Amino acid sequence: MSNPGQKAFGQFSSSITQRPVGLDPVKIILDSQEDTFGEKHPIEFNEKGDIIIKQSGMYLTIVGLQIGKLVGDKPRWIDFWLRLNGVDVRNSNVRAVISDPAIKDVLVTQSVVRLKKDDILNIMMSTEVADEGVGIESIRPEGEPLIPSIILTILQLH
């Protein structure tokens, strides 16, 4: 950033429905970064799901995830958490339980975390089962804006 006194921020989302096909944790992929009105992006992302921090400081992260499943009527859990430089961030995990494929819900997790320049932040997910289509869903309602599968907001506090 050109002004070191300016606080960093970023808002990211994904138009991709993402359903883990195995039981191992997976990175959530982001495919959109909101416009900063011509200014340089103080936080960036890449196609691997990595959020790259450009300015050290204490950050608030707010993650909203549109969750659902394709089949099955048994309650199944799905977890989401932060991973920083390949290490899971303690106390950042949240869990939702999904029973009905017709029901969609939004799960929100938030954390305050110290981040350094060039740190790599990821939003991770894992599911109880891999064969019921449990995951995050992008929804395209007719005549309305896209409902992203994830919206991530990052704000530098200091």
mmCIF file of the C-alpha atoms, coordinates in Angstrom:
data_MODEL
# 
_entry.id   MODEL 
# 
loop_
_atom_site.group_PDB 
_atom_site.id 
_atom_site.type_symbol 
_atom_site.label_atom_id 
_atom_site.label_alt_id 
_atom_site.label_comp_id 
_atom_site.label_asym_id 
_atom_site.label_entity_id 
_atom_site.label_seq_id 
_atom_site.pdbx_PDB_ins_code 
_atom_site.Cartn_x 
_atom_site.Cartn_y 
_atom_site.Cartn_z 
_atom_site.occupancy 
_atom_site.B_iso_or_equiv 
_atom_site.pdbx_formal_charge 
_atom_site.auth_seq_id 
_atom_site.auth_comp_id 
_atom_site.auth_asym_id 
_atom_site.auth_atom_id 
_atom_site.pdbx_PDB_model_num 
ATOM 1   C CA . MET A 1 1   ? 0.000   0.000   0.000   1.00 0.00 ? 1   MET A CA 1 
ATOM 2   C CA . SER A 1 2   ? 1.199   3.482   -0.733  1.00 0.00 ? 2   SER A CA 1 
ATOM 3   C CA . ASN A 1 3   ? 0.009   5.017   2.553   1.00 0.00 ? 3   ASN A CA 1 
ATOM 4   C CA . PRO A 1 4   ? 1.410   3.071   5.523   1.00 0.00 ? 4   PRO A CA 1 
ATOM 5   C CA . GLY A 1 5   ? -1.080  4.772   7.893   1.00 0.00 ? 5   GLY A CA 1 
ATOM 6   C CA . GLN A 1 6   ? -4.068  3.506   5.901   1.00 0.00 ? 6   GLN A CA 1 
ATOM 7   C CA . LYS A 1 7   ? -5.818  0.425   7.277   1.00 0.00 ? 7   LYS A CA 1 
ATOM 8   C CA . ALA A 1 8   ? -6.001  -2.643  5.028   1.00 0.00 ? 8   ALA A CA 1 
ATOM 9   C CA . PHE A 1 9   ? -9.298  -4.258  4.075   1.00 0.00 ? 9   PHE A CA 1 
ATOM 10  C CA . GLY A 1 10  ? -10.673 -6.763  1.625   1.00 0.00 ? 10  GLY A CA 1 
ATOM 11  C CA . GLN A 1 11  ? -13.950 -8.374  0.678   1.00 0.00 ? 11  GLN A CA 1 
ATOM 12  C CA . PHE A 1 12  ? -13.913 -11.640 -1.240  1.00 0.00 ? 12  PHE A CA 1 
ATOM 13  C CA . SER A 1 13  ? -16.548 -14.101 -2.413  1.00 0.00 ? 13  SER A CA 1 
ATOM 14  C CA . SER A 1 14  ? -17.080 -17.180 -4.539  1.00 0.00 ? 14  SER A CA 1 
ATOM 15  C CA . SER A 1 15  ? -19.590 -17.959 -7.252  1.00 0.00 ? 15  SER A CA 1 
ATOM 16  C CA . ILE A 1 16  ? -18.549 -21.623 -7.059  1.00 0.00 ? 16  ILE A CA 1 
ATOM 17  C CA . THR A 1 17  ? -20.525 -24.347 -5.300  1.00 0.00 ? 17  THR A CA 1 
ATOM 18  C CA . GLN A 1 18  ? -17.952 -26.365 -3.351  1.00 0.00 ? 18  GLN A CA 1 
ATOM 19  C CA . ARG A 1 19  ? -18.644 -29.840 -1.951  1.00 0.00 ? 19  ARG A CA 1 
ATOM 20  C CA . PRO A 1 20  ? -15.751 -31.879 -0.529  1.00 0.00 ? 20  PRO A CA 1 
ATOM 21  C CA . VAL A 1 21  ? -15.402 -35.269 -2.230  1.00 0.00 ? 21  VAL A CA 1 
ATOM 22  C CA . GLY A 1 22  ? -13.313 -36.735 0.613   1.00 0.00 ? 22  GLY A CA 1 
ATOM 23  C CA . LEU A 1 23  ? -13.075 -36.482 4.371   1.00 0.00 ? 23  LEU A CA 1 
ATOM 24  C CA . ASP A 1 24  ? -9.819  -34.503 4.502   1.00 0.00 ? 24  ASP A CA 1 
ATOM 25  C CA . PRO A 1 25  ? -10.011 -30.730 5.070   1.00 0.00 ? 25  PRO A CA 1 
ATOM 26  C CA . VAL A 1 26  ? -10.093 -28.609 1.898   1.00 0.00 ? 26  VAL A CA 1 
ATOM 27  C CA . LYS A 1 27  ? -9.368  -24.958 1.156   1.00 0.00 ? 27  LYS A CA 1 
ATOM 28  C CA . ILE A 1 28  ? -12.344 -22.898 0.080   1.00 0.00 ? 28  ILE A CA 1 
ATOM 29  C CA . ILE A 1 29  ? -11.758 -21.258 -3.298  1.00 0.00 ? 29  ILE A CA 1 
ATOM 30  C CA . LEU A 1 30  ? -12.496 -17.549 -3.749  1.00 0.00 ? 30  LEU A CA 1 
ATOM 31  C CA . ASP A 1 31  ? -13.045 -16.189 -7.255  1.00 0.00 ? 31  ASP A CA 1 
ATOM 32  C CA . SER A 1 32  ? -13.996 -12.548 -6.708  1.00 0.00 ? 32  SER A CA 1 
ATOM 33  C CA . GLN A 1 33  ? -12.542 -9.540  -4.913  1.00 0.00 ? 33  GLN A CA 1 
ATOM 34  C CA . GLU A 1 34  ? -14.657 -6.441  -4.492  1.00 0.00 ? 34  GLU A CA 1 
ATOM 35  C CA . ASP A 1 35  ? -13.499 -3.306  -6.251  1.00 0.00 ? 35  ASP A CA 1 
ATOM 36  C CA . THR A 1 36  ? -11.453 -0.838  -4.200  1.00 0.00 ? 36  THR A CA 1 
ATOM 37  C CA . PHE A 1 37  ? -12.438 2.050   -6.487  1.00 0.00 ? 37  PHE A CA 1 
ATOM 38  C CA . GLY A 1 38  ? -9.171  2.115   -8.410  1.00 0.00 ? 38  GLY A CA 1 
ATOM 39  C CA . GLU A 1 39  ? -6.911  1.826   -5.376  1.00 0.00 ? 39  GLU A CA 1 
ATOM 40  C CA . LYS A 1 40  ? -4.306  -0.900  -4.958  1.00 0.00 ? 40  LYS A CA 1 
ATOM 41  C CA . HIS A 1 41  ? -5.675  -3.983  -3.190  1.00 0.00 ? 41  HIS A CA 1 
ATOM 42  C CA . PRO A 1 42  ? -4.208  -4.104  0.342   1.00 0.00 ? 42  PRO A CA 1 
ATOM 43  C CA . ILE A 1 43  ? -5.126  -7.811  0.601   1.00 0.00 ? 43  ILE A CA 1 
ATOM 44  C CA . GLU A 1 44  ? -5.079  -10.196 -2.372  1.00 0.00 ? 44  GLU A CA 1 
ATOM 45  C CA . PHE A 1 45  ? -6.065  -13.758 -3.211  1.00 0.00 ? 45  PHE A CA 1 
ATOM 46  C CA . ASN A 1 46  ? -5.043  -16.423 -5.710  1.00 0.00 ? 46  ASN A CA 1 
ATOM 47  C CA . GLU A 1 47  ? -6.754  -19.309 -7.488  1.00 0.00 ? 47  GLU A CA 1 
ATOM 48  C CA . LYS A 1 48  ? -5.530  -21.800 -4.850  1.00 0.00 ? 48  LYS A CA 1 
ATOM 49  C CA . GLY A 1 49  ? -7.727  -20.266 -2.140  1.00 0.00 ? 49  GLY A CA 1 
ATOM 50  C CA . ASP A 1 50  ? -4.886  -18.306 -0.514  1.00 0.00 ? 50  ASP A CA 1 
ATOM 51  C CA . ILE A 1 51  ? -5.537  -14.837 0.915   1.00 0.00 ? 51  ILE A CA 1 
ATOM 52  C CA . ILE A 1 52  ? -2.265  -12.879 0.905   1.00 0.00 ? 52  ILE A CA 1 
ATOM 53  C CA . ILE A 1 53  ? -1.757  -10.176 3.537   1.00 0.00 ? 53  ILE A CA 1 
ATOM 54  C CA . LYS A 1 54  ? 0.158   -7.099  2.351   1.00 0.00 ? 54  LYS A CA 1 
ATOM 55  C CA . GLN A 1 55  ? 0.276   -5.138  5.615   1.00 0.00 ? 55  GLN A CA 1 
ATOM 56  C CA . SER A 1 56  ? 1.011   -6.368  9.162   1.00 0.00 ? 56  SER A CA 1 
ATOM 57  C CA . GLY A 1 57  ? -1.536  -5.735  11.897  1.00 0.00 ? 57  GLY A CA 1 
ATOM 58  C CA . MET A 1 58  ? -4.457  -7.055  13.916  1.00 0.00 ? 58  MET A CA 1 
ATOM 59  C CA . TYR A 1 59  ? -7.392  -8.078  11.676  1.00 0.00 ? 59  TYR A CA 1 
ATOM 60  C CA . LEU A 1 60  ? -11.065 -8.898  12.072  1.00 0.00 ? 60  LEU A CA 1 
ATOM 61  C CA . THR A 1 61  ? -12.265 -11.661 9.741   1.00 0.00 ? 61  THR A CA 1 
ATOM 62  C CA . ILE A 1 62  ? -15.965 -12.246 9.123   1.00 0.00 ? 62  ILE A CA 1 
ATOM 63  C CA . VAL A 1 63  ? -16.923 -15.280 7.046   1.00 0.00 ? 63  VAL A CA 1 
ATOM 64  C CA . GLY A 1 64  ? -20.492 -15.987 5.857   1.00 0.00 ? 64  GLY A CA 1 
ATOM 65  C CA . LEU A 1 65  ? -21.049 -19.396 4.254   1.00 0.00 ? 65  LEU A CA 1 
ATOM 66  C CA . GLN A 1 66  ? -24.179 -20.517 2.345   1.00 0.00 ? 66  GLN A CA 1 
ATOM 67  C CA . ILE A 1 67  ? -24.501 -24.199 3.335   1.00 0.00 ? 67  ILE A CA 1 
ATOM 68  C CA . GLY A 1 68  ? -26.607 -27.108 2.122   1.00 0.00 ? 68  GLY A CA 1 
ATOM 69  C CA . LYS A 1 69  ? -26.573 -30.739 1.013   1.00 0.00 ? 69  LYS A CA 1 
ATOM 70  C CA . LEU A 1 70  ? -27.816 -32.677 -2.008  1.00 0.00 ? 70  LEU A CA 1 
ATOM 71  C CA . VAL A 1 71  ? -29.219 -35.940 -0.628  1.00 0.00 ? 71  VAL A CA 1 
ATOM 72  C CA . GLY A 1 72  ? -29.951 -37.876 2.555   1.00 0.00 ? 72  GLY A CA 1 
ATOM 73  C CA . ASP A 1 73  ? -32.070 -37.176 5.599   1.00 0.00 ? 73  ASP A CA 1 
ATOM 74  C CA . LYS A 1 74  ? -29.565 -38.008 8.357   1.00 0.00 ? 74  LYS A CA 1 
ATOM 75  C CA . PRO A 1 75  ? -28.028 -35.087 10.256  1.00 0.00 ? 75  PRO A CA 1 
ATOM 76  C CA . ARG A 1 76  ? -24.488 -34.466 8.945   1.00 0.00 ? 76  ARG A CA 1 
ATOM 77  C CA . TRP A 1 77  ? -21.969 -31.927 10.211  1.00 0.00 ? 77  TRP A CA 1 
ATOM 78  C CA . ILE A 1 78  ? -19.803 -29.483 8.282   1.00 0.00 ? 78  ILE A CA 1 
ATOM 79  C CA . ASP A 1 79  ? -16.958 -27.502 9.872   1.00 0.00 ? 79  ASP A CA 1 
ATOM 80  C CA . PHE A 1 80  ? -15.224 -24.238 8.870   1.00 0.00 ? 80  PHE A CA 1 
ATOM 81  C CA . TRP A 1 81  ? -12.094 -22.640 10.321  1.00 0.00 ? 81  TRP A CA 1 
ATOM 82  C CA . LEU A 1 82  ? -9.119  -20.394 9.581   1.00 0.00 ? 82  LEU A CA 1 
ATOM 83  C CA . ARG A 1 83  ? -5.672  -21.690 8.648   1.00 0.00 ? 83  ARG A CA 1 
ATOM 84  C CA . LEU A 1 84  ? -2.666  -19.338 8.785   1.00 0.00 ? 84  LEU A CA 1 
ATOM 85  C CA . ASN A 1 85  ? 0.543   -20.282 6.961   1.00 0.00 ? 85  ASN A CA 1 
ATOM 86  C CA . GLY A 1 86  ? -0.523  -23.935 6.966   1.00 0.00 ? 86  GLY A CA 1 
ATOM 87  C CA . VAL A 1 87  ? -1.396  -24.044 10.697  1.00 0.00 ? 87  VAL A CA 1 
ATOM 88  C CA . ASP A 1 88  ? -4.982  -24.155 11.991  1.00 0.00 ? 88  ASP A CA 1 
ATOM 89  C CA . VAL A 1 89  ? -5.950  -21.050 14.004  1.00 0.00 ? 89  VAL A CA 1 
ATOM 90  C CA . ARG A 1 90  ? -7.085  -22.119 17.454  1.00 0.00 ? 90  ARG A CA 1 
ATOM 91  C CA . ASN A 1 91  ? -10.665 -21.432 18.491  1.00 0.00 ? 91  ASN A CA 1 
ATOM 92  C CA . SER A 1 92  ? -11.686 -20.451 14.954  1.00 0.00 ? 92  SER A CA 1 
ATOM 93  C CA . ASN A 1 93  ? -13.779 -23.536 14.096  1.00 0.00 ? 93  ASN A CA 1 
ATOM 94  C CA . VAL A 1 94  ? -17.568 -23.534 13.776  1.00 0.00 ? 94  VAL A CA 1 
ATOM 95  C CA . ARG A 1 95  ? -19.896 -26.459 13.019  1.00 0.00 ? 95  ARG A CA 1 
ATOM 96  C CA . ALA A 1 96  ? -23.324 -26.701 11.461  1.00 0.00 ? 96  ALA A CA 1 
ATOM 97  C CA . VAL A 1 97  ? -25.512 -29.784 11.165  1.00 0.00 ? 97  VAL A CA 1 
ATOM 98  C CA . ILE A 1 98  ? -27.585 -30.247 8.009   1.00 0.00 ? 98  ILE A CA 1 
ATOM 99  C CA . SER A 1 99  ? -30.424 -32.792 7.811   1.00 0.00 ? 99  SER A CA 1 
ATOM 100 C CA . ASP A 1 100 ? -32.719 -31.777 4.967   1.00 0.00 ? 100 ASP A CA 1 
ATOM 101 C CA . PRO A 1 101 ? -31.537 -31.157 1.373   1.00 0.00 ? 101 PRO A CA 1 
ATOM 102 C CA . ALA A 1 102 ? -34.372 -28.634 0.904   1.00 0.00 ? 102 ALA A CA 1 
ATOM 103 C CA . ILE A 1 103 ? -33.071 -26.389 3.698   1.00 0.00 ? 103 ILE A CA 1 
ATOM 104 C CA . LYS A 1 104 ? -30.341 -23.823 3.035   1.00 0.00 ? 104 LYS A CA 1 
ATOM 105 C CA . ASP A 1 105 ? -28.697 -21.844 5.817   1.00 0.00 ? 105 ASP A CA 1 
ATOM 106 C CA . VAL A 1 106 ? -25.950 -19.307 6.421   1.00 0.00 ? 106 VAL A CA 1 
ATOM 107 C CA . LEU A 1 107 ? -23.213 -20.019 8.935   1.00 0.00 ? 107 LEU A CA 1 
ATOM 108 C CA . VAL A 1 108 ? -21.061 -17.143 10.173  1.00 0.00 ? 108 VAL A CA 1 
ATOM 109 C CA . THR A 1 109 ? -17.678 -17.334 11.843  1.00 0.00 ? 109 THR A CA 1 
ATOM 110 C CA . GLN A 1 110 ? -15.497 -14.450 12.914  1.00 0.00 ? 110 GLN A CA 1 
ATOM 111 C CA . SER A 1 111 ? -12.060 -14.096 14.455  1.00 0.00 ? 111 SER A CA 1 
ATOM 112 C CA . VAL A 1 112 ? -9.552  -11.468 15.473  1.00 0.00 ? 112 VAL A CA 1 
ATOM 113 C CA . VAL A 1 113 ? -6.072  -12.545 14.413  1.00 0.00 ? 113 VAL A CA 1 
ATOM 114 C CA . ARG A 1 114 ? -2.619  -10.956 14.170  1.00 0.00 ? 114 ARG A CA 1 
ATOM 115 C CA . LEU A 1 115 ? -1.371  -11.134 10.589  1.00 0.00 ? 115 LEU A CA 1 
ATOM 116 C CA . LYS A 1 116 ? 2.029   -10.225 9.173   1.00 0.00 ? 116 LYS A CA 1 
ATOM 117 C CA . LYS A 1 117 ? 3.006   -9.023  5.712   1.00 0.00 ? 117 LYS A CA 1 
ATOM 118 C CA . ASP A 1 118 ? 3.072   -11.978 3.273   1.00 0.00 ? 118 ASP A CA 1 
ATOM 119 C CA . ASP A 1 119 ? 1.087   -14.256 5.607   1.00 0.00 ? 119 ASP A CA 1 
ATOM 120 C CA . ILE A 1 120 ? -1.200  -16.720 3.819   1.00 0.00 ? 120 ILE A CA 1 
ATOM 121 C CA . LEU A 1 121 ? -4.719  -17.102 5.245   1.00 0.00 ? 121 LEU A CA 1 
ATOM 122 C CA . ASN A 1 122 ? -7.143  -19.835 4.173   1.00 0.00 ? 122 ASN A CA 1 
ATOM 123 C CA . ILE A 1 123 ? -10.736 -20.666 4.983   1.00 0.00 ? 123 ILE A CA 1 
ATOM 124 C CA . MET A 1 124 ? -10.969 -24.432 5.452   1.00 0.00 ? 124 MET A CA 1 
ATOM 125 C CA . MET A 1 125 ? -13.888 -26.861 5.450   1.00 0.00 ? 125 MET A CA 1 
ATOM 126 C CA . SER A 1 126 ? -14.455 -30.513 6.244   1.00 0.00 ? 126 SER A CA 1 
ATOM 127 C CA . THR A 1 127 ? -17.550 -32.716 6.316   1.00 0.00 ? 127 THR A CA 1 
ATOM 128 C CA . GLU A 1 128 ? -18.731 -35.805 8.126   1.00 0.00 ? 128 GLU A CA 1 
ATOM 129 C CA . VAL A 1 129 ? -19.530 -37.667 4.895   1.00 0.00 ? 129 VAL A CA 1 
ATOM 130 C CA . ALA A 1 130 ? -18.394 -37.274 1.297   1.00 0.00 ? 130 ALA A CA 1 
ATOM 131 C CA . ASP A 1 131 ? -21.320 -38.892 -0.521  1.00 0.00 ? 131 ASP A CA 1 
ATOM 132 C CA . GLU A 1 132 ? -24.290 -36.636 0.380   1.00 0.00 ? 132 GLU A CA 1 
ATOM 133 C CA . GLY A 1 133 ? -23.146 -33.408 -1.251  1.00 0.00 ? 133 GLY A CA 1 
ATOM 134 C CA . VAL A 1 134 ? -22.629 -31.482 1.993   1.00 0.00 ? 134 VAL A CA 1 
ATOM 135 C CA . GLY A 1 135 ? -20.882 -28.180 1.272   1.00 0.00 ? 135 GLY A CA 1 
ATOM 136 C CA . ILE A 1 136 ? -21.222 -24.522 0.393   1.00 0.00 ? 136 ILE A CA 1 
ATOM 137 C CA . GLU A 1 137 ? -23.616 -23.502 -2.367  1.00 0.00 ? 137 GLU A CA 1 
ATOM 138 C CA . SER A 1 138 ? -23.764 -20.627 -4.796  1.00 0.00 ? 138 SER A CA 1 
ATOM 139 C CA . ILE A 1 139 ? -27.372 -19.792 -5.690  1.00 0.00 ? 139 ILE A CA 1 
ATOM 140 C CA . ARG A 1 140 ? -28.522 -17.785 -8.714  1.00 0.00 ? 140 ARG A CA 1 
ATOM 141 C CA . PRO A 1 141 ? -32.035 -16.474 -7.996  1.00 0.00 ? 141 PRO A CA 1 
ATOM 142 C CA . GLU A 1 142 ? -33.862 -15.125 -11.030 1.00 0.00 ? 142 GLU A CA 1 
ATOM 143 C CA . GLY A 1 143 ? -33.979 -11.320 -11.098 1.00 0.00 ? 143 GLY A CA 1 
ATOM 144 C CA . GLU A 1 144 ? -31.708 -10.979 -8.038  1.00 0.00 ? 144 GLU A CA 1 
ATOM 145 C CA . PRO A 1 145 ? -27.964 -10.764 -7.410  1.00 0.00 ? 145 PRO A CA 1 
ATOM 146 C CA . LEU A 1 146 ? -25.931 -13.938 -7.021  1.00 0.00 ? 146 LEU A CA 1 
ATOM 147 C CA . ILE A 1 147 ? -25.925 -15.540 -3.567  1.00 0.00 ? 147 ILE A CA 1 
ATOM 148 C CA . PRO A 1 148 ? -22.220 -16.406 -3.205  1.00 0.00 ? 148 PRO A CA 1 
ATOM 149 C CA . SER A 1 149 ? -21.204 -19.660 -1.560  1.00 0.00 ? 149 SER A CA 1 
ATOM 150 C CA . ILE A 1 150 ? -18.928 -17.608 0.724   1.00 0.00 ? 150 ILE A CA 1 
ATOM 151 C CA . ILE A 1 151 ? -18.444 -13.944 1.559   1.00 0.00 ? 151 ILE A CA 1 
ATOM 152 C CA . LEU A 1 152 ? -15.251 -13.085 3.436   1.00 0.00 ? 152 LEU A CA 1 
ATOM 153 C CA . THR A 1 153 ? -14.594 -9.634  4.884   1.00 0.00 ? 153 THR A CA 1 
ATOM 154 C CA . ILE A 1 154 ? -11.194 -8.766  6.371   1.00 0.00 ? 154 ILE A CA 1 
ATOM 155 C CA . LEU A 1 155 ? -10.641 -5.468  8.187   1.00 0.00 ? 155 LEU A CA 1 
ATOM 156 C CA . GLN A 1 156 ? -7.399  -4.254  9.756   1.00 0.00 ? 156 GLN A CA 1 
ATOM 157 C CA . LEU A 1 157 ? -8.095  -2.996  13.281  1.00 0.00 ? 157 LEU A CA 1 
ATOM 158 C CA . HIS A 1 158 ? -4.607  -1.574  13.924  1.00 0.00 ? 158 HIS A CA 1 
# 
